[in-house]
């Protein structure tokens, strides 16, 4: 695997995903559409160490993640750094690659451990949207381009008691979309222009 630094730019989305899932349902048009159209048609996606800068040890990185519906997913360590290379935080991410995995997103999860997340991997940077469909908890949704540069960060609260989350749409542009626990980015001082360092 090759280490990548991701950079992302904000924008409106063409396809939608659920928080943890992409907006549209699975399609045969896999690579670019699988991210944006991984959920139901035209629906967006949903679904730490408090100090941030210190590197988490292997044991500290979400030992119980991925689990349940996600137990068979590939995983990767994702580090967030400033443009100057200062470490802000590290987590273990389940990797969503297929249209079905992208559509499901984090909708089957009851919660997300502190240093855990889900990384959606696309063939190229594009405009897309994620929604909070069937989510039980809030998340941060981070868009990054093919170089790992972060362009957009959304703080997506859990849907209300009478809501299904489909109306909570979070657009952006990127090749990678990272979902982490709610306010994980705020707690570590992560902002646009920072970089995701990962292997996929």
Kinemage of the C-alpha trace (Angstrom):
@kinemage 1
@onewidth
@group {chain A} dominant
@subgroup {mainchain}
@vectorlist {calphas} color= white
{ca unk a 1} P 0.000 0.000 0.000
{ca unk a 2} L 1.156 3.486 -0.741
{ca unk a 3} L 1.056 6.296 1.792
{ca unk a 4} L -1.096 9.149 0.561
{ca unk a 5} L -1.691 12.667 1.722
{ca unk a 6} L -5.180 13.808 0.909
{ca unk a 7} L -6.319 17.347 0.081
{ca unk a 8} L -9.965 18.292 -0.522
{ca unk a 9} L -12.019 21.199 -1.838
{ca unk a 10} L -15.585 22.017 -0.869
{ca unk a 11} L -18.400 22.010 -3.371
{ca unk a 12} L -21.948 21.032 -4.112
{ca unk a 13} L -22.691 17.400 -4.666
{ca unk a 14} L -23.989 15.497 -7.616
{ca unk a 15} L -24.656 12.244 -5.804
{ca unk a 16} L -25.904 11.737 -2.270
{ca unk a 17} L -24.820 9.450 0.535
{ca unk a 18} L -26.047 8.678 4.007
{ca unk a 19} L -23.919 9.524 6.986
{ca unk a 20} L -21.653 6.608 6.873
{ca unk a 21} L -23.361 5.890 3.574
{ca unk a 22} L -23.579 7.514 0.208
{ca unk a 23} L -26.788 9.107 -0.971
{ca unk a 24} L -27.959 6.869 -3.768
{ca unk a 25} L -28.458 3.138 -3.728
{ca unk a 26} L -25.918 0.714 -5.183
{ca unk a 27} L -25.486 1.022 -8.927
{ca unk a 28} L -23.705 -0.883 -11.657
{ca unk a 29} L -21.653 2.232 -12.465
{ca unk a 30} L -19.149 1.436 -9.744
{ca unk a 31} L -16.180 3.726 -9.239
{ca unk a 32} L -17.392 7.323 -9.197
{ca unk a 33} L -21.074 6.535 -8.882
{ca unk a 34} L -20.557 3.989 -6.138
{ca unk a 35} L -19.671 6.761 -3.703
{ca unk a 36} L -22.342 9.208 -4.683
{ca unk a 37} L -24.992 6.702 -5.580
{ca unk a 38} L -24.223 4.070 -3.003
{ca unk a 39} L -27.437 4.760 -1.103
{ca unk a 40} L -31.016 5.185 -2.193
{ca unk a 41} L -31.628 7.510 -5.167
{ca unk a 42} L -30.779 11.125 -4.423
{ca unk a 43} L -30.207 10.556 -0.715
{ca unk a 44} L -27.088 11.933 1.062
{ca unk a 45} L -24.810 10.196 3.576
{ca unk a 46} L -24.640 10.332 7.381
{ca unk a 47} L -22.193 8.051 9.720
{ca unk a 48} P -10.108 10.441 20.444
{ca unk a 49} L -7.592 11.206 22.033
{ca unk a 50} L -8.428 14.496 23.720
{ca unk a 51} L -4.943 15.913 23.395
{ca unk a 52} L -4.798 15.351 19.670
{ca unk a 53} L -1.164 15.855 18.789
{ca unk a 54} L 0.201 12.665 20.318
{ca unk a 55} L 0.275 9.506 18.217
{ca unk a 56} L -2.089 6.874 19.554
{ca unk a 57} L -0.620 3.446 20.218
{ca unk a 58} L -1.977 0.401 18.413
{ca unk a 59} L -3.888 -0.596 21.566
{ca unk a 60} L -5.508 2.840 21.822
{ca unk a 61} L -6.879 2.760 18.297
{ca unk a 62} L -10.431 1.435 18.605
{ca unk a 63} L -9.650 -2.180 19.565
{ca unk a 64} L -13.324 -3.143 19.170
{ca unk a 65} L -13.637 -1.584 15.716
{ca unk a 66} L -14.739 -2.606 13.172
{ca unk a 67} L -17.407 -4.899 14.600
{ca unk a 68} L -20.901 -6.181 13.849
{ca unk a 69} L -21.891 -5.605 10.211
{ca unk a 70} L -18.432 -4.121 9.603
{ca unk a 71} L -16.296 -6.930 11.059
{ca unk a 72} L -15.139 -8.096 7.616
{ca unk a 73} L -14.166 -4.656 6.293
{ca unk a 74} L -10.583 -3.782 5.460
{ca unk a 75} L -9.107 -1.226 7.853
{ca unk a 76} L -6.500 1.481 7.600
{ca unk a 77} L -4.841 3.850 10.035
{ca unk a 78} L -5.625 7.475 9.243
{ca unk a 79} L -3.546 10.301 10.687
{ca unk a 80} L -4.514 13.959 10.445
{ca unk a 81} L -1.705 16.486 10.192
{ca unk a 82} L -1.331 20.185 9.588
{ca unk a 83} L 0.114 21.256 6.232
{ca unk a 84} L 3.425 21.622 8.102
{ca unk a 85} L 3.292 17.994 9.313
{ca unk a 86} L 2.199 18.517 12.942
{ca unk a 87} L 0.169 15.506 14.152
{ca unk a 88} L -3.390 16.324 15.218
{ca unk a 89} L -4.931 12.875 15.676
{ca unk a 90} L -4.923 9.237 14.578
{ca unk a 91} L -7.708 6.694 14.215
{ca unk a 92} L -8.552 3.259 12.835
{ca unk a 93} L -10.982 3.412 9.898
{ca unk a 94} L -13.111 0.717 8.295
{ca unk a 95} L -12.792 1.142 4.520
{ca unk a 96} L -15.958 1.334 2.392
{ca unk a 97} L -15.071 0.545 -1.227
{ca unk a 98} L -18.051 -1.192 -2.840
{ca unk a 99} L -21.390 0.443 -3.697
{ca unk a 100} L -23.136 -1.689 -1.048
{ca unk a 101} L -20.609 -0.719 1.639
{ca unk a 102} L -20.907 2.947 0.728
{ca unk a 103} L -24.678 2.847 0.733
{ca unk a 104} L -24.777 1.197 4.160
{ca unk a 105} L -22.211 3.587 5.585
{ca unk a 106} L -22.506 3.723 9.375
{ca unk a 107} L -26.276 3.191 9.395
{ca unk a 108} L -25.935 -0.253 11.023
{ca unk a 109} L -23.652 0.990 13.810
{ca unk a 110} L -25.066 1.771 17.258
{ca unk a 111} L -22.066 3.943 18.098
{ca unk a 112} L -18.524 4.702 17.000
{ca unk a 113} L -15.534 4.266 19.329
{ca unk a 114} L -13.497 7.384 20.098
{ca unk a 115} L -10.576 6.632 17.770
{ca unk a 116} L -12.582 4.929 15.028
{ca unk a 117} L -14.077 6.002 11.744
{ca unk a 118} L -15.144 5.005 8.258
{ca unk a 119} L -13.233 5.945 5.125
{ca unk a 120} L -15.071 6.083 1.783
{ca unk a 121} L -12.677 5.625 -1.128
{ca unk a 122} L -13.550 6.815 -4.662
{ca unk a 123} L -11.725 6.537 -7.988
{ca unk a 124} L -11.427 10.325 -8.343
{ca unk a 125} L -12.385 13.594 -6.691
{ca unk a 126} L -15.943 14.601 -7.447
{ca unk a 127} L -18.871 16.478 -5.962
{ca unk a 128} L -20.958 14.286 -3.686
{ca unk a 129} L -23.351 14.491 -0.752
{ca unk a 130} L -23.790 12.426 2.372
{ca unk a 131} L -26.918 12.129 4.510
{ca unk a 132} L -27.674 10.937 8.048
{ca unk a 133} L -30.054 8.165 6.986
{ca unk a 134} L -30.954 5.808 9.830
{ca unk a 135} L -28.132 7.131 12.001
{ca unk a 136} L -28.300 6.738 15.800
{ca unk a 137} L -25.455 9.162 16.614
{ca unk a 138} L -23.832 12.302 15.287
{ca unk a 139} L -20.612 12.347 13.271
{ca unk a 140} L -18.143 14.682 11.598
{ca unk a 141} L -17.957 14.272 7.814
{ca unk a 142} L -14.586 15.220 6.299
{ca unk a 143} L -14.003 15.634 2.549
{ca unk a 144} L -10.447 15.393 1.170
{ca unk a 145} L -9.024 15.380 -2.352
{ca unk a 146} L -6.717 12.780 -3.872
{ca unk a 147} L -3.714 14.357 -2.134
{ca unk a 148} L -5.430 14.195 1.260
{ca unk a 149} L -6.006 17.922 1.686
{ca unk a 150} L -9.208 18.593 3.645
{ca unk a 151} L -11.657 20.915 1.900
{ca unk a 152} L -14.842 20.549 3.920
{ca unk a 153} L -15.768 19.499 7.455
{ca unk a 154} L -19.405 19.043 8.492
{ca unk a 155} L -20.665 18.454 12.043
{ca unk a 156} L -23.746 16.279 11.501
{ca unk a 157} L -25.941 15.727 14.563
{ca unk a 158} L -28.022 12.581 14.987
{ca unk a 159} L -31.500 12.775 13.430
{ca unk a 160} L -34.345 13.724 15.789
{ca unk a 161} L -36.856 11.193 17.169
{ca unk a 162} L -39.298 11.690 14.285
{ca unk a 163} L -36.654 12.032 11.554
{ca unk a 164} L -35.000 9.433 9.306
{ca unk a 165} L -31.971 11.599 8.477
{ca unk a 166} L -32.617 11.768 4.723
{ca unk a 167} L -33.155 15.531 4.892
{ca unk a 168} L -29.784 16.135 6.562
{ca unk a 169} L -27.604 16.651 3.483
{ca unk a 170} L -23.865 17.383 3.750
{ca unk a 171} L -22.214 18.197 0.388
{ca unk a 172} L -18.568 18.426 -0.509
{ca unk a 173} L -15.964 17.521 -3.082
{ca unk a 174} L -13.256 14.931 -2.740
{ca unk a 175} L -11.843 11.525 -3.502
{ca unk a 176} L -11.972 10.517 0.153
{ca unk a 177} L -14.699 11.040 2.726
{ca unk a 178} L -13.850 10.292 6.353
{ca unk a 179} L -16.520 9.915 9.019
{ca unk a 180} L -15.467 10.218 12.652
{ca unk a 181} L -17.224 10.688 16.014
{ca unk a 182} L -19.091 13.977 16.470
{ca unk a 183} L -16.711 16.884 17.246
{ca unk a 184} L -13.620 14.658 16.837
{ca unk a 185} L -12.217 17.291 14.469
{ca unk a 186} L -13.054 20.196 16.792
{ca unk a 187} L -11.468 18.495 19.810
{ca unk a 188} L -8.204 18.108 17.867
{ca unk a 189} L -8.206 21.464 16.108
{ca unk a 190} L -8.614 19.914 12.633
{ca unk a 191} L -9.527 22.504 9.963
{ca unk a 192} L -9.699 22.818 6.192
{ca unk a 193} L -6.233 22.751 4.663
{ca unk a 194} L -5.050 20.052 7.064
{ca unk a 195} L -4.072 16.721 5.545
{ca unk a 196} L -5.180 13.099 5.854
{ca unk a 197} L -2.246 10.675 5.779
{ca unk a 198} L -3.320 7.109 5.050
{ca unk a 199} L -2.679 3.914 3.133
{ca unk a 200} L -5.359 2.542 0.806
